[in-house]
Amino acid sequence: MPLRFSARAALACLALAGSVPRALAETASWYGSGHRTANGERFAPDGLTAAHRTLPFGTRVRVTYGARSVVVRINDRGPFIAGRAIDLSRGAARAIGLSGVGRVHLAILG
């Protein structure tokens, strides 16, 4: 006999399995200088990359600021200032209109 799940139960199972992006409200900043990132890549200030303390290198994160969003790839470690969760490259910050420090929503895409 086939199993039947409600849409809510199926979504809950996916969320528990980590397949659904989790949206988190966090504080972000940006940086535009450096030579090498923590994973050994040359830093590209105008690229769509970011630094995070714990997410694995290569993780893609959707960053939303107001009505604008950008998908960045984690390739560095940081930020090293208390209260901040992610440091965006200058290019990623420009893409969403972040000019300093701001509250953003992060969705981990994988």
trRosetta pair geometry for C-beta under 8 A, 3 or more apart (Angstrom, degrees):
i j d omega theta_ij theta_ji phi_ij phi_ji
5 9 4.5 -128 -170 86 97 119
5 10 4.7 116 118 -57 130 89
5 13 7.5 -37 -162 -5 156 136
6 9 4.6 95 53 6 81 101
6 10 7.0 -148 91 -4 42 86
7 10 5.7 -56 -148 38 32 112
7 11 6.2 32 154 -19 66 108
8 11 5.8 -56 -147 38 29 110
8 12 6.3 32 153 -21 63 106
9 12 5.6 -52 -147 35 32 113
9 13 6.5 35 153 -21 64 103
10 13 5.7 -52 -151 33 32 112
10 14 6.6 30 152 -16 64 105
11 14 5.7 -53 -149 37 34 111
11 15 6.3 36 152 -21 66 106
11 20 6.9 54 -166 -68 76 154
12 15 5.6 -53 -146 36 32 112
12 16 6.3 31 155 -17 65 106
13 16 5.9 -56 -148 37 30 109
13 17 6.3 24 154 -14 64 111
14 17 5.7 -61 -146 42 31 108
14 19 4.4 -80 -168 65 86 114
14 20 4.9 88 124 -34 105 105
15 18 7.8 49 178 -67 30 22
15 19 7.5 -89 -70 52 24 71
15 20 4.6 -38 -89 40 67 129
15 22 7.8 99 -151 -82 90 88
21 62 6.9 17 -164 24 155 117
21 107 3.9 43 160 177 129 102
21 108 5.7 176 -144 65 77 50
21 109 5.5 -13 -95 -88 120 54
22 107 6.7 174 75 -138 34 60
22 108 5.7 9 43 29 85 101
23 105 5.3 -3 -170 -179 100 110
23 106 7.0 153 -152 77 48 42
23 107 4.9 -20 -91 -85 70 89
24 85 7.7 -132 120 160 126 167
24 105 6.9 152 73 -157 37 59
24 106 4.8 -20 59 58 93 96
24 107 7.7 165 15 -76 69 41
24 108 8.0 33 3 -21 113 94
25 103 6.2 9 -177 -179 96 103
25 104 7.5 171 -149 89 53 34
25 105 5.6 -32 -93 -98 62 71
25 106 8.0 175 -85 15 14 76
26 84 7.9 81 162 -167 97 43
26 85 3.6 -55 -177 35 133 149
26 86 6.3 81 111 3 137 100
26 103 7.4 167 88 -151 26 61
26 104 6.1 -26 68 66 75 80
26 105 7.7 120 21 -115 73 24
26 106 5.5 0 21 -4 123 120
27 83 5.7 0 53 146 152 80
27 84 5.0 -95 102 -113 103 56
27 85 5.9 122 54 6 61 88
27 101 6.3 11 -179 -180 102 100
27 102 7.3 177 -149 96 64 23
27 103 6.0 -42 -96 -97 62 58
27 104 7.5 110 -134 19 16 80
28 63 6.7 78 -87 -155 163 129
28 65 7.5 -97 51 -78 137 118
28 84 6.8 97 -118 -158 19 93
28 85 6.7 -51 -77 60 63 83
28 86 4.9 -23 -113 72 92 92
28 87 7.3 160 -162 -94 72 25
28 88 5.9 38 176 -17 121 107
28 93 7.9 -177 136 -103 117 94
28 98 6.5 -37 100 -153 117 161
28 101 7.1 173 88 -152 44 57
28 102 6.0 -20 60 66 88 70
28 103 7.7 123 16 -129 82 12
28 104 4.4 10 -2 8 129 130
29 79 6.0 72 45 -93 114 156
29 81 7.2 24 11 48 153 134
29 84 5.4 -29 -1 -139 109 144
29 86 7.9 173 33 93 57 52
29 87 5.6 -22 75 -115 83 72
29 88 7.3 -166 98 23 33 79
29 100 7.1 -38 -131 156 81 46
29 101 4.7 -23 -91 -100 92 79
30 87 6.5 126 -121 -171 24 67
30 88 4.5 -40 -103 71 85 86
30 89 6.8 5 -156 116 94 11
30 90 5.8 108 161 -93 124 46
30 92 7.1 -173 -119 73 112 88
30 93 3.5 -28 -82 -52 151 149
30 98 6.1 139 -32 106 123 114
30 100 8.0 -126 25 -142 97 11
31 34 6.9 48 136 -20 121 119
31 51 7.3 6 29 9 129 130
31 78 7.5 3 -5 107 148 159
31 79 7.9 160 -32 -107 122 97
31 87 5.1 12 -3 175 110 122
31 88 7.7 156 20 75 64 41
31 89 7.1 -52 68 -116 67 40
31 90 7.2 -87 99 -49 29 77
32 45 4.5 55 -157 -146 74 121
32 89 7.2 92 -99 -171 58 60
32 90 3.7 47 -98 -53 105 126
33 43 7.7 68 159 112 24 149
33 45 7.1 10 -71 -88 35 123
34 37 7.1 75 127 -78 136 58
34 43 4.1 87 90 -20 99 170
34 76 7.8 56 122 -124 167 149
35 42 7.2 -59 169 -141 54 69
35 43 6.2 113 106 16 7 112
36 40 6.3 -22 -175 -146 116 30
36 41 6.9 151 -156 78 69 35
36 42 6.3 -53 -103 -105 63 40
36 43 6.4 -149 -99 -24 8 90
37 40 7.0 -35 71 33 74 20
37 41 4.8 3 34 57 115 88
37 42 7.7 29 -2 96 87 6
37 43 5.4 129 -50 -81 83 80
37 49 7.4 -76 -91 149 154 148
37 51 7.6 -157 -147 -88 102 96
37 75 4.7 31 139 131 162 93
37 76 4.0 -101 -154 -82 102 94
38 51 7.5 101 1 -128 119 100
38 57 7.6 -146 91 -83 97 119
38 75 7.4 163 49 146 78 51
38 76 4.9 120 9 -145 95 51
38 77 4.1 66 -46 -1 162 96
39 57 4.4 109 -84 -129 139 150
39 75 5.1 -94 28 -166 127 71
39 76 7.0 -106 3 -75 87 44
41 44 7.8 -52 143 -9 115 93
41 75 5.5 -25 32 174 137 133
43 76 7.5 39 -104 -74 100 138
43 89 7.8 176 -172 -117 88 112
44 47 3.5 71 95 -22 116 120
44 49 6.8 101 59 8 93 129
44 89 6.9 13 91 -152 67 152
44 91 7.5 -15 126 0 89 138
45 89 5.9 172 -159 -173 35 99
45 90 4.5 12 174 27 91 121
45 91 6.5 127 133 -23 52 92
46 89 7.2 -140 -56 144 2 120
46 90 6.3 -41 -83 81 48 100
46 91 3.9 94 -170 -69 42 121
47 89 5.3 -6 70 110 73 171
47 91 5.3 149 48 41 17 144
47 92 7.5 -6 109 -36 51 92
48 70 6.0 -138 -143 166 114 117
48 71 6.8 49 155 87 134 57
48 72 5.1 -140 161 -108 76 67
48 73 6.8 79 106 9 81 82
48 89 6.8 -151 -119 49 14 125
48 91 5.9 -91 -67 108 54 114
48 92 5.0 108 -138 -81 58 93
48 95 6.9 16 -106 -11 101 156
49 72 5.7 122 -137 -169 14 97
49 73 5.4 -40 -113 66 73 78
49 74 7.4 117 -167 -116 77 14
49 75 4.8 -39 -158 27 128 116
49 76 6.9 85 146 -1 116 104
49 88 8.0 146 92 -160 43 54
49 89 4.7 64 59 -26 76 130
49 91 8.0 56 21 56 70 111
49 92 6.7 -140 44 -31 32 130
50 61 6.6 -64 48 53 144 126
50 63 7.3 130 -65 -42 153 141
50 72 4.2 67 -14 136 111 145
50 73 7.4 160 24 73 78 30
50 74 5.7 -46 76 -99 85 60
50 75 7.6 111 53 24 39 71
50 76 7.2 -134 127 45 30 96
50 86 5.3 2 175 -178 131 106
50 87 6.2 157 -164 82 74 51
50 88 5.0 -34 -105 -106 98 52
50 89 6.5 -112 -75 -12 49 76
50 92 6.2 -60 -64 54 93 170
51 74 7.2 95 -123 -149 20 77
51 75 7.7 -63 -84 68 60 53
51 76 3.7 -53 -95 94 93 101
51 77 5.7 2 -162 91 101 10
51 78 3.7 20 137 50 140 97
51 79 6.3 111 95 -60 116 56
51 86 6.9 154 76 -162 55 57
51 87 4.1 -1 51 56 106 107
52 55 4.2 21 95 26 143 108
52 59 7.6 -54 44 65 145 127
52 61 7.5 112 -48 -24 145 155
52 74 5.0 -49 22 -127 113 125
52 76 7.9 111 15 79 50 61
52 77 7.4 -59 75 -127 35 43
52 78 7.5 -17 -48 67 10 50
52 85 7.3 3 -131 157 87 69
52 86 5.4 -19 -89 -110 87 82
52 87 7.8 -164 -64 27 45 71
53 77 6.3 60 -119 -161 40 80
53 78 6.9 -95 -71 102 67 7
53 79 7.7 -62 -50 37 93 43
53 85 7.9 -92 7 -157 105 52
55 59 4.4 -99 164 46 114 153
55 61 7.1 -10 -166 -54 174 126
55 74 4.8 -165 98 -65 117 173
55 108 7.1 -161 -120 -120 129 118
56 59 5.2 113 66 -38 73 108
56 74 7.1 119 90 82 38 134
57 74 5.8 -135 -124 107 37 90
57 75 5.8 63 -147 -117 94 46
58 73 6.4 -23 -141 -169 31 103
58 74 6.7 -34 33 63 22 83
58 75 7.6 72 -58 -84 43 73
59 73 7.3 149 75 -155 39 57
59 74 4.6 13 54 21 89 123
59 108 6.5 -29 176 -152 120 96
59 109 7.7 143 176 58 71 68
59 110 6.8 -122 -143 155 72 17
60 71 5.6 9 -177 -180 106 107
60 72 7.2 163 -151 82 59 36
60 73 5.7 -31 -96 -97 69 68
60 74 7.8 -138 -73 -1 23 80
60 108 7.9 119 85 -166 53 51
60 109 4.3 -45 96 68 100 116
60 110 6.1 0 43 65 94 52
61 71 7.1 160 79 -153 35 60
61 72 5.5 -22 62 62 88 86
61 73 7.9 155 18 -96 76 21
61 74 6.6 66 -7 -44 116 98
61 86 7.3 -142 110 -121 159 152
61 106 5.5 -18 -176 -161 117 98
61 107 6.8 150 -164 73 62 45
61 108 5.6 -30 -107 -105 82 54
61 109 6.4 -170 -93 10 24 88
62 69 5.5 17 179 176 96 125
62 70 7.4 168 -150 85 58 30
62 71 5.2 -33 -94 -95 68 76
62 106 7.2 144 76 -159 55 44
62 107 4.2 -8 55 57 105 103
62 109 5.9 88 -21 -43 92 115
63 69 6.3 166 84 -152 44 73
63 70 5.6 -15 58 61 94 79
63 71 7.7 158 14 -99 73 25
63 72 5.9 16 -5 3 120 115
63 86 7.0 -145 -102 104 127 154
63 88 6.6 -158 98 -88 176 127
63 92 6.8 63 48 169 143 117
63 96 6.4 -99 110 -37 100 160
63 104 5.2 -2 -169 169 89 141
63 105 7.5 149 -157 76 42 50
63 106 5.9 -12 -102 -102 67 71
64 68 7.1 166 -150 90 61 39
64 69 4.0 -28 -96 -93 76 104
64 96 7.3 -176 -146 -138 26 136
64 104 6.2 148 70 -169 46 82
64 105 4.3 -15 58 58 106 100
64 106 7.9 -162 21 -70 76 28
64 107 7.4 41 -10 -5 109 104
65 68 5.9 -19 66 68 78 88
65 69 7.4 150 17 -90 59 52
65 96 4.2 99 36 152 116 124
65 97 6.3 -156 101 63 123 85
65 98 5.2 -125 -112 -62 175 102
65 102 5.8 62 -139 109 121 138
65 103 8.0 139 -126 86 80 47
65 104 4.9 -46 -78 -107 84 94
65 105 7.9 -175 -68 21 41 71
66 96 7.5 153 39 174 90 90
66 97 6.7 -29 33 67 133 130
68 95 7.1 -174 158 136 123 65
68 96 4.3 167 108 -140 112 65
68 97 5.7 105 39 8 149 108
69 96 6.4 28 -108 -105 19 115
70 92 5.3 178 106 -152 147 79
70 95 4.2 80 -79 105 142 134
70 96 5.2 -113 -6 -47 110 103
71 109 6.7 -6 -138 2 114 153
72 88 6.4 -127 -81 -128 161 88
72 89 7.3 166 -136 16 124 96
72 92 4.9 21 -87 -119 123 148
76 87 7.3 -64 91 74 121 114
78 87 4.7 -14 106 10 117 138
79 84 4.2 -21 66 101 143 125
79 85 7.5 46 25 65 105 11
79 86 7.0 72 -14 136 102 7
79 87 4.2 125 -71 -48 95 108
81 84 5.0 42 77 15 93 125
84 87 7.0 57 143 -64 130 78
84 101 7.1 -94 -99 -137 115 113
85 106 7.2 -115 114 -16 135 148
86 104 7.4 -71 54 62 124 134
86 106 6.5 134 -20 -85 148 138
88 92 4.0 -125 -174 89 110 118
88 93 4.5 141 97 -56 126 83
88 96 8.0 -79 -160 30 171 121
88 98 6.7 86 47 69 147 143
89 92 4.8 92 54 8 78 102
89 93 7.1 -147 91 -5 39 88
90 93 5.8 -58 -148 38 31 111
90 94 6.3 31 155 -20 66 107
91 94 5.8 -54 -146 36 29 110
91 95 6.4 36 153 -28 62 104
92 95 5.5 -50 -151 27 33 117
92 96 7.1 4 160 3 63 104
93 96 6.6 -76 -156 47 30 90
93 98 4.3 -94 -156 73 83 101
93 99 7.3 132 158 -81 114 26
94 97 7.5 37 -167 -74 32 29
94 98 7.8 -88 -53 49 22 68
96 104 7.6 53 131 -118 157 122
98 102 5.1 -134 -133 27 101 131
98 104 7.3 -28 -84 -69 140 121
